[in-house]
Amino acid sequence: MIKKVKGGYKVLSSKGKNLGGPYKTLEEAKKRLRQVDSSNTARADRRPRGRARMPQPDAEPAREQPPVFMNQRIDLCAKMIRRRTT
């Protein structure tokens, strides 16, 4: 977007950020606007579209662990305590 200011013309982004200027003539401002637009289109062409998909390895699914119940945990803890004390 080109905006007329006291010193000439300024090139602004759609959000209002200064992209160049002030330029004395409108033609200079238009030239700068074309430069900015062409660089943004070139950058958009290089930008990957969407999320890159990584190939999944052909691996076996992980085995499910059997559930550990509270009484089994207590037994394991008791065994560990006995080992430490002996």
C-alpha positions in Angstrom: 0.0 0.0 0.0 1.3 3.5 -0.8 0.5 6.4 1.5 1.0 10.0 0.8 3.0 11.7 3.6 4.5 15.1 4.2 7.9 14.2 2.7 6.4 12.3 -0.4 5.2 8.7 -0.5 5.7 5.8 1.8 5.3 2.1 1.1 3.5 0.3 3.9 2.6 -3.3 4.5 -1.0 -4.4 5.0 -0.4 -4.3 8.8 1.0 -0.8 8.6 4.8 -1.5 8.8 7.1 0.7 6.9 8.6 -1.0 3.8 10.3 2.0 2.3 10.3 5.7 1.8 9.6 8.5 1.9 10.0 8.6 -1.9 9.7 11.9 -3.7 7.6 10.6 -6.6 4.7 8.2 -6.8 6.6 6.2 -9.5 9.5 5.5 -7.1 7.0 4.3 -4.5 5.3 2.0 -7.1 8.7 0.6 -8.1 9.4 -0.3 -4.4 6.0 -1.8 -4.0 6.6 -4.1 -7.0 10.0 -5.1 -5.5 8.3 -6.0 -2.2 5.5 -7.9 -3.9 7.9 -9.9 -6.1 10.1 -10.9 -3.1 7.1 -12.0 -1.1 5.8 -14.1 -4.0 9.2 -15.7 -4.5 9.4 -16.5 -0.8 6.0 -18.0 -0.9 7.0 -20.3 -3.7 10.0 -21.6 -1.7 7.9 -22.2 1.4 6.8 -25.8 1.8 3.1 -26.5 1.7 1.7 -28.3 4.6 3.5 -30.5 7.0 6.3 -32.8 5.8 5.5 -36.4 6.2 8.3 -38.6 7.5 8.3 -42.2 6.2 7.4 -44.7 8.9 9.8 -47.5 9.4 8.5 -51.0 9.0 9.0 -52.0 12.6 7.1 -54.4 14.8 4.6 -52.8 17.1 5.7 -52.5 20.7 4.6 -55.3 22.9 2.1 -54.4 25.5 3.3 -54.8 29.1 1.1 -56.8 31.4 -0.6 -54.7 34.0 1.2 -54.5 37.3 -1.2 -54.8 40.2 -0.6 -53.2 43.6 0.1 -56.5 45.4 2.8 -57.3 42.8 4.4 -53.9 43.5 4.4 -54.5 47.2 6.0 -57.9 46.7 8.7 -56.4 44.5 9.4 -53.6 47.1 9.6 -56.2 49.9 12.1 -58.3 47.8 14.2 -55.2 47.3 14.2 -54.3 51.0 15.2 -57.8 51.9 18.1 -57.7 49.5 19.4 -54.4 51.0 19.3 -55.7 54.6 21.0 -59.0 54.0 
